[in-house]
């Protein structure tokens, strides 16, 4: 009946809102199989995503689909992203749900008993206090246009509001908790009566910053966690110092091997007399070309600034040198990265340098093996 499907249109609405308003912290209440979260994770302005559902089975089936792709470990993003999934009821207060820029409740409220709606409203707007809230719910006025004209669209729905009922509830929320609301929806049929409205009606709530969201008489109590953490994932990010350093060093070493190959090819064309250590340290200043010193091929740091990724990460040659000085995987001679050539070409071996090394713990420290990554999924079993 709808193309794209109604569910896709609802999620498209949320994605468009996030792209426009760029909230950093988003919580999806009633996240079910995490389908919306899987789309939101690609919007890298979002730095914290949380899903909550009372049924853990759906989340457990799909939670590992929220993990980063392999390429995201090789090319970490510039911004952090953490994803958490909780088993819990939206009618219960939990401190993990506070402090969000956006809360989404997509086709959730109709699954509650009518007697629970008041408590849900109090938790969402009075306790959680998100900056913005998107609530979508079936529009009962539209049911007459659906095949079979159902009273309730699926058996699990406890009620379905008309447009008037939805607007009445939303207006009460705004008056009680200091929000404004705009009404819209998704799902229209061609030549349908205007009075039927959208198939899914949507209210977009925005908090008035000058208002307190706690109704008079409500006492502030100490927050006690009641939700069960099922899953936590920290995406690799350049905001993590260890990941940033590892990414930069990997780029430098990759580019160094590229430059070594270019140098070796040029030497084969020039002749053996140019490969001797006599080129010395002065070659770095004369044309900034690779040079041999003490059995090492020295590649001036200025050469690495021609690599877009290295330039993006380091910003300047001075900063690049400072970052590499403390790394055990990189040897520096003067202002050059030194690659050991002894095993590859015995003809270029010479005495080890005694006074050209930069000071620093990197000098003769072997590369550590088996270092644990600074990211990864943490699956918490109830």
N, C-alpha and C positions, 0 to 999 in steps of 0.2 A: 504493500500500500504506500510505503514511503521509501524514497530513494534519495540519499542514503537512508539506512534504517533509522528508526526513531532513537535507538540507543546511541548510534554514532552521532546523530545530530545533537543530542544532549551533551555528549563529550566534546564535540566540536565547539559548542557554546562555551564550555569551561576553558578549553584550550585558547580560544580567541580572547577570552577575558584575561587569562594569565599573560598572554603575549602583549596585551595592551597595557595592563596595569602593573605587571612585573612584580608580583608578590614574591618574597623570598621564602616564606614559610607557609606551606599549604597542608591542610589536613582534610582527608576525605572520610566522612562518616558514613558507615555502611558500604565499605569499599569492596565487599564480596570477593570476586576473583582478581582484584587489583588491576582491572583493565584500564581504568582511568589513570591510575598511578603509573602504569607502563608508558602511557603517552606523555604524562607530565614530566617524567624524568629526562626527556630529551630537551626540555626548555631550560637551558642552563642558567637563566636568571633565578630559577628556583634552587635554593640551597638546602632546604629541609622539607622532606615529604613524609607524612604520617598517614597510615591507613588504620581505621578502626572498624571492627565488625564483631557482632556477638557470636557469629558462627565461625569457628576457627578452621573448619574443614576446607572451606573454599579458599581461604588465604593460604593454607599449607600446600594445597595442590599447585598454586601458581607463584608462591613467594620467590622461588629461585629464578623466575623469569625477570625479576627486578635487578639481578646481578649485572655488573658491567660487562660489555662485550670485550673480547680479548684485546681488540685494538685500543680500548680505553686505558689499558695498562701500559701499552707501548707509547701512546700519546695522551697523557693525562690532561684533563680539562684545566682551564685557568681558574675556575671557581669550584668550591667544595660542594658536595652533594651527599647528604645522609638520608637514608630511607629506613623508617621503622614501621613495623606492623604490630598492632595490639589486639588482643581478644578482650572485648569488654562491651558493656551496654552504654548506649548514648544517653540513657537516663541516669547514669552515675557520674559523679564528679571524679576526675583524675587529673593530677597536676601536669601530666604529660600532654594534655590537650590545651594548655593555656599558652598565650603569647603568639598566636598565629595571625598572619596577614589575611589569610583566606581560609574559610571552611566551606566545604561543598557537601550538600545533602541531596544526592541525585536519586530520586525515586526511593526515598527512605521513610519519610514520615507516615505514609499510608500503611506501612508494615507494623506500626505501633497501634496499641489499643487507644481508642479516643481518650480514655482516662489517663494515659501516659503522656499525651501531647503537651499538657501543661508543664510536667516535670522536664520533658525534653527541651521545651522552650526556655525554661529557667536555667538548665545546664548550659545550653548552647549560647544564649544571649546574655545571661546574667553571670555565669561562672567563667565560661571559656572566653568570652568577650573578643571574638576575632574582629579585625578591622572591617572585613567584608564577608558576607555569607551568600552563597547561591543555593536556593532551595528549589528543586523541581518536584512536581507531583502530578499524577494523572488529573486531567480535567474531566469531571463527570459530565459536563455539558456536551462534550465531544463524543460520548459513548454511543449516542444514537446514530452516529455516522459509521461506526465500526461494524464489521460482520457479526450478526447475531444480536446486536444491540445489548451487550452484557451490562448488568448492573455494576459488577466488579470485574475488572479485566483479568485478574488471576485470583485463585482461591486464597492466597496468602494475604491479599489486601484486606485490611480490617475496615477501611472506609475509603471513599474517594470524594474529594471536595468539588463542589461547583466553583465557578469563578468568583461568585459573591462570597462563598464561605472561605475560600482561600484569601481573598482580599481582606475579609473581616479579621481573620487570624493574624495576617501580616500587619494590619493597622494596629491591632492590640499590642503586638511585639514592639512596634515603633514607639508607642506611647509609654510602655512600661520600661523599656531598656535603652531608649535613646538612640534609635536607628531611623534612617530613612529607607524607603523601598521604591524600587521601580519594577513594573510588571512587564513581562514579555513571555515568550514561549517558543517551542519548536513543534513542527508537525502541522502542516496546513494541507487541506485538500482543495483541488481546483473546483471552483463553483460551489463550494460549501457555504452555508449560511454564516454571515459575519458573527452572529450571536453565539455560535458554537466555539469560537476562539481557537486556541491551539490545542493539539492533542495532549501535549505536556505543557502545563503552565509553569512559569518560572518567576520567582521573586528574587531580586538582587538587592540585598540589604547592605547599607553602609553606615558605620558607626559614627555618631556625632561626637567629636573629640571633647566637646565641652560638657558632656553629660556623663554622669556616673551610671554604670550599668547594674549596680546593685540596688534593688528596690528597698525603700525605707523599711527598717525593722529586721532585715536579714543580717544575721551576725556572721562575721568573718571567722571561719574556723581553720584550724591547721590542716593543710592538705595531706592526705594519706593516699598513696597509690593503691588502686584497686584493680587496674588493668594488668593483663598478663602479656609480657613482651614475647612475641613469637619469632621475630626476625629483625636483624639490624645489619645494614650495609653502609659502609663508608666508601664512596667512590674515590679512586685515585685522583689527586688534585695537586696542582703546583703550589697551592697554598700550604701544603705540608712540606716542611723544609727538607726532610729526608727524600721525599719523592722528587722535589725540585732538583736537588743536588744530583740524584741518580739520573734523572732525565737529561740534565745538562751534560754530565760526564759521558753518558752514552752517546749523545750527539757529537761531543768533541772527539771521542775515540773513533766513532764511525767516520767523521770527516777527516780525521788524521790518517786513517787507513786509505781513504780516497786520495788524499794528497800524496801519501807515500807511493801509491800506485802510479800517479802522474809523474812523480819525481823519478821513479825507477825507469819508466818508459822513456823519459827525456834523457836519462843518463845513458841508456843503451844506444841512443842516437848520437850523443855528443862524443862519447869515448871515455875510456877508463881514467885518463889523466884528470878529468874533472871531478872524479868521485873521491879524491883524497881529502884527508883531514885538513889539508892546507887551506881550504876555503875559510875555515875558522869561524869565530863568532862574528867577525865583521860583516859577513854576508847577510846577516839579518837586517843590518842597517842599509846595505846596498841592494836595493830592489826588493827587500823582504822576501827572499827566496829561501827554501829549505837548504840546510847545510849540514855537513857532518862534523861531529865533535865527539872524540873518545868512544867511537863505536856506536854512537847514537845519531839518528837522523833528527835534526832539530827543526821543527816547523814553527815559524814565528806566529805569535798569537794574532797578529794582524791578519794572517791568512784565514783564520777562523771566522773573522767578521764578514767574510763573503758568503758564509753559510747563513741563510735567512733564519733558520731555527735557532742557531747559536746566538745570532745577533738579537733575536727577539727575546731570548731568555736572559742574556747577560746585560744587554743595553750598551755596554762600552767595553773596550779592550781592558781598561784598568779594572773594572768590576769583574770581568772574566778571569783575570789573573788572580784577584783576591779569592774568588770562588774556588779556583783550581788549586791554590796553594795548600789548602787543608785536606785535599782528597788523596787517599792512598793509592788510587788507581792511575794517577797522572804524575809523571815526572816532568819537572820544569828545569830547563837550563836557561839562564838569563830570562828573556821574555819569550821563550819558545817551549813548545811541547816536545819532549824527547822520546823517540821511539827506538827501542833496542834493535840494532841491525846486525849484531854479532852472529846470531845463528843463521840468519838469512844469507849473509854475504861475508865470508871470512876475509875478503880482500879489504873490507873497510874497517876491520877491527884495529883499535889502537889502545893506548893506555887509558885507564879510567881517569876521568877528570878529578882533580883534587880540590879545586876551589871555585868551580863554576856553578855548583848546585845552590839553588835557593834553600834557605833554611826552612824547616817545617817538618812536621811528623810524617809527611807523605813520602819522604826521601827513600827509605828502604823498608817500608812497611808492606807486607804482602797483602793481596786482596783477600778479604775474609770471604769464606764460603758458607753457604747455608743461612745467610742473614734472612730473617723473616721479613715478609712484606709488611708495610704499615697500613695495609687495608685488608679487607676481606669480610666475608659474611659471618655473622655471629647468629647462629640459630639457637633459640632458647626453647627448650622443651618444657611444657607445663608440668 
